[in-house]
Amino acid sequence: MDLATVVPPYVAKPLELLPFRAVMLSPSRVGDPASARALARPYRDVAARLLQWIDRGDARSDTSPALYLHEYTSGGLTVRGLVGALRVSERADTLADRAVWPHEAIHPEQAGELADRMRQMDLNPAPILLVHHGGQELREVVDRIAGAEPDWRYLDRAGQRQRLWAVRDEQVVATIGELISRSQCLLADGHHRYAAYLRLQEEHPGTPWDAGLAMLVDQDDTPLFLGAIHRTLPRVGLDVLVQAARDAGAEVTARSRQRALDALDSTHLVLTDGETWYAVAPLGLDREAAVSWLHDHVLPRLPVPPPRLEHHHTVDEALGATSPAAPAVLLPSPDFDQVRALVESGGLLPEKATSFQPKPSLGVIMRPVHDG
């Protein structure tokens, strides 16, 4: 079982989002799976390919650098955040100095592949997602921007409603910069891309690779939904998994399907092979995330480790992959403040421990690294 174990470095304060000149796919292309070919191999041709798309109207390049306020609505949830080029050129020496807090480990080889891909494309194709508790003054600035007519507004091919404002006024940009400078942000999505940003910066210091595309969301304003990522364990018997949970000190109770699913909350996990169901109540989940308990206390007690873990973002998806040859572990949704407290005390969650949703459609906003 190949587990991620490397923690990417921490970017130092002050948190900085720098203006850049965005490239955007046209509304008819955003959310269209076929548009991924614009960002496909050979990656060295992506920059030229995007210029061709701009020439024929399938993409556009903004007129001048800006910070962007991006608001998107998906499945009844609206998220908005500030999008800019995150400065990654300084590393933190102490906990208090950290501006960006990863909460999962990464695979260095995967980060390296992403770095190579972005270098060849000369492009950050999508923002990483950062979340923080923004202050009232920042929310008032964001509200004023959002109160004006958006520069772009459309419904994309995936059903997301997009609104974007380009923020070019130097005084407003400076005010935003001052208000976010002291922020500490949780890295919600994009751990491997974040690690790729840092690798590219180390390889090309003093260049535009000193920054990488990021979206900063205020979790007190338009919060991302924090969901669980469930697991199936190929070639692990349910009885063996149940015994490992009991050996880890949990109370494991056989239930009907419905009663087991009803028990899935902050204090319980569910184990099933699709036919037999168990509710699992570990000790100490008030101090430890359920996914950490699974990885730290249960999986090491299996007599033979599973060859791999399969990850699923919904219960239905996990149950669709469940069988006697691949039992499921259904996990409760983590709590945002619990995750933040864990990482700010120096802790870490296992890989694919959280699912921050919804994510913006690909192609809404991209950053050419060497603009022009």
Residue pairs with C-beta under 8 A, 6 or more apart in sequence:
1 299
1 305
1 306
1 307
1 308
1 309
2 107
2 308
3 105
3 295
3 350
3 351
4 104
4 105
4 106
4 107
4 350
4 351
5 105
6 105
6 106
6 107
6 108
7 102
7 105
7 106
7 348
8 102
8 106
8 111
8 191
8 194
8 195
8 198
9 91
9 92
9 198
10 91
10 92
10 97
10 98
10 99
10 100
10 101
10 102
11 86
11 87
11 88
11 90
11 91
11 92
11 98
11 99
11 100
11 198
12 90
12 91
12 92
12 93
12 97
12 98
12 99
13 92
13 97
13 98
13 99
13 181
13 182
13 184
14 99
14 181
14 182
15 86
15 99
15 100
15 180
15 181
15 182
15 183
15 184
15 185
15 216
16 86
16 87
16 177
16 180
16 181
17 67
17 82
17 83
17 84
17 85
17 86
17 87
17 176
17 177
17 180
17 214
17 216
18 84
18 85
18 86
18 87
18 211
19 65
19 66
19 67
19 84
19 85
19 167
19 168
19 173
20 65
20 66
20 84
20 85
20 211
20 213
20 367
20 371
21 61
21 62
21 63
21 64
21 65
21 66
21 368
21 371
22 61
22 62
22 66
22 68
22 83
22 166
22 365
22 366
22 367
23 50
23 54
23 59
23 60
23 61
23 62
23 123
23 366
23 367
23 368
24 30
24 59
24 60
24 62
24 152
24 164
24 363
24 364
24 365
24 366
25 35
25 38
25 53
25 58
25 59
25 363
25 364
25 366
26 57
26 58
26 59
26 60
27 152
27 154
27 155
27 156
27 162
28 58
28 157
29 35
29 38
29 53
29 58
29 59
29 157
29 363
30 154
30 156
30 157
30 158
30 160
30 162
30 361
30 362
30 363
30 364
31 156
31 157
31 158
31 159
31 160
31 361
31 362
31 363
32 156
32 157
32 158
35 362
35 363
36 362
38 46
38 49
38 50
38 53
38 58
38 59
38 363
39 46
39 121
39 123
39 125
39 362
40 46
42 120
43 116
43 117
43 120
43 121
44 120
44 121
46 120
46 121
46 122
46 123
47 121
47 122
47 123
47 368
50 59
50 123
50 368
53 59
54 60
54 61
59 363
61 368
62 166
64 168
65 168
65 371
66 166
66 167
66 168
67 82
67 83
67 84
67 166
67 167
67 173
67 176
68 82
68 83
68 84
68 164
68 165
68 166
68 167
68 365
69 80
69 81
69 82
69 83
69 142
69 145
69 146
69 164
69 165
69 167
70 80
70 81
70 82
70 83
70 162
70 163
70 164
70 215
70 360
70 364
70 365
71 78
71 79
71 80
71 146
71 150
71 162
71 163
71 164
71 222
72 78
72 79
72 80
72 160
72 161
72 162
72 163
72 358
72 360
72 361
72 364
73 79
73 160
73 161
74 158
74 159
74 160
74 161
74 358
75 358
77 225
77 357
77 358
78 222
79 217
79 222
79 223
79 224
79 358
79 360
80 142
80 146
80 217
80 221
80 222
81 129
81 130
81 215
81 216
81 217
81 218
81 222
82 142
82 176
82 180
82 215
82 216
83 127
83 213
83 214
83 215
83 216
83 365
84 213
84 214
84 216
85 211
85 212
85 213
85 214
85 367
86 100
86 128
86 130
86 197
86 211
86 212
86 213
86 214
87 210
87 211
88 197
88 198
88 201
88 210
88 211
88 212
89 201
89 205
89 210
89 211
92 98
92 99
95 344
95 346
98 184
99 183
99 184
99 185
100 130
100 185
100 187
100 194
101 184
101 185
101 186
101 187
101 340
101 343
101 344
102 187
102 191
102 194
102 343
102 348
103 186
103 187
103 339
103 342
103 343
103 348
103 349
103 353
103 354
104 191
104 348
104 349
104 350
104 351
104 352
104 353
104 354
105 191
105 348
105 350
105 351
106 191
106 192
106 195
106 351
107 192
108 195
110 192
111 192
111 195
111 196
111 199
112 196
112 199
114 192
114 193
114 195
114 196
115 196
115 199
115 200
115 203
118 124
118 125
118 196
118 200
118 369
119 200
122 368
122 369
122 370
123 366
123 367
123 368
123 369
124 193
124 197
124 212
124 213
124 366
124 367
124 369
125 362
125 366
126 190
126 193
126 213
126 360
126 362
126 366
127 190
127 213
127 214
127 215
127 360
127 365
128 187
128 189
128 190
128 193
128 194
128 197
128 212
128 213
128 214
128 215
129 187
129 188
129 189
129 190
129 214
129 215
129 217
129 224
129 356
129 359
130 185
130 186
130 187
130 188
130 214
130 215
130 216
130 217
131 185
131 186
131 188
131 216
131 217
131 218
131 219
131 223
131 224
131 336
131 356
132 180
132 183
132 184
132 185
132 186
132 216
132 217
132 218
132 219
133 218
133 219
133 220
134 142
134 179
134 180
134 183
134 218
134 219
134 220
134 221
135 179
137 179
138 176
138 179
138 180
138 218
139 218
139 220
139 221
141 172
141 175
141 176
141 179
142 218
142 221
145 165
145 167
145 172
146 163
146 165
148 165
150 163
150 164
150 165
151 164
151 165
151 166
152 162
152 163
152 164
153 162
153 163
153 164
154 161
154 162
155 161
155 162
156 162
156 361
156 364
157 361
158 361
160 358
160 360
160 361
162 360
162 361
162 364
164 364
164 365
167 173
167 176
180 216
183 216
184 344
185 216
186 336
186 339
186 340
186 343
187 194
188 217
188 224
188 354
188 356
189 356
189 359
193 212
194 212
196 212
197 209
197 211
197 212
200 209
200 212
201 209
201 210
201 211
201 212
203 209
208 369
208 370
208 371
209 369
212 367
213 365
213 366
213 367
215 360
217 223
217 224
219 336
223 336
224 356
224 357
224 358
225 356
225 357
225 358
226 333
226 334
226 335
226 336
226 339
226 354
226 355
226 356
227 313
227 333
227 354
227 355
227 356
227 357
228 290
228 291
228 330
228 331
228 332
228 333
228 334
228 354
228 355
229 291
229 311
229 312
229 313
229 331
229 352
229 353
229 354
229 355
230 311
230 312
230 313
230 314
230 315
230 317
230 318
230 328
230 329
230 330
230 331
231 294
231 309
231 310
231 311
231 312
231 318
231 328
231 329
231 331
232 309
232 310
232 312
232 318
232 321
232 322
232 326
232 327
232 328
232 329
233 241
233 306
233 309
233 310
233 326
233 327
233 328
233 329
234 306
234 307
234 308
234 310
234 325
234 326
235 304
235 306
235 307
235 325
235 326
236 302
236 304
236 306
236 326
236 327
237 324
237 327
238 271
238 272
238 273
238 276
238 324
238 327
240 302
240 303
241 271
241 298
241 302
241 327
241 329
242 252
242 271
242 278
244 298
244 299
244 301
244 302
245 252
245 269
245 271
245 278
245 280
245 282
245 298
246 252
247 301
248 282
248 293
248 297
248 298
248 301
249 282
249 283
249 297
250 280
250 281
250 282
250 283
251 280
251 281
252 271
252 278
252 279
252 280
252 281
253 278
253 279
253 280
253 281
254 276
254 277
254 278
255 263
255 277
255 278
255 279
256 277
257 272
257 277
259 277
259 279
260 270
260 272
260 277
260 278
260 279
261 270
261 277
261 315
261 330
263 270
263 279
264 270
264 279
264 315
264 330
264 332
265 332
266 285
266 290
266 332
266 333
266 335
267 281
267 285
267 332
268 279
268 280
268 281
268 332
269 279
269 280
269 282
269 290
269 294
269 329
269 330
269 331
269 332
270 277
270 278
270 279
270 280
270 328
270 329
270 330
271 277
271 278
271 280
271 327
271 328
271 329
271 330
272 278
272 319
272 322
272 327
272 328
272 330
273 322
273 323
273 324
273 326
273 327
273 328
274 319
274 322
274 323
274 324
274 328
275 324
282 288
282 290
282 293
282 297
284 293
285 293
288 296
289 334
289 338
289 339
289 342
289 349
289 353
290 331
290 332
290 334
291 331
291 334
291 349
291 350
291 353
292 349
292 350
292 353
294 329
294 331
294 350
295 350
299 305
299 306
310 321
310 326
311 352
312 318
312 321
312 328
313 355
313 357
315 330
318 328
318 330
319 328
321 328
322 328
334 349
334 353
334 354
339 349
339 354
342 348
342 349
343 349
